[in-house]
Amino acid sequence: MASLCACCTPSVSCNVPRGKVQPNCVRSSPEDFPDYEQNALADQLRRACYSVPLNIAEGNTRHGSREYRRFLDTARGSLAEVETIIEMARELGYVRPAEFRQARSARE
């Protein structure tokens, strides 16, 4: 069973600076997925987690608010993807219900 870090879910307040990835945070959940999911769901979760701060950082380098918003929209989409993958992992039994509830309550 995977252990979830609340930092990987959308709308979470934590001690990780805004737009920064805490590597243990990203890796803690997918590493515990079954072997046959390591190249599918777990890999997609890792990529979506990394995509959020990377898009925010890239958007910060752009001139003009339209371009910056485009990157923020992409980051927001990645956050939705992370949440969906975690919900799927719960439904598939890769995440314990108590851990899912804990991560869910931390984001609210």
Secondary structure as UniProt FT lines:
FT   HELIX           6..8
FT   TURN            10..11
FT   TURN            18..19
FT   HELIX           23..28
FT   HELIX           30..32
FT   HELIX           35..37
FT   TURN            38..40
FT   HELIX           41..60
FT   HELIX           65..91
FT   TURN            92..93
FT   HELIX           97..107
//
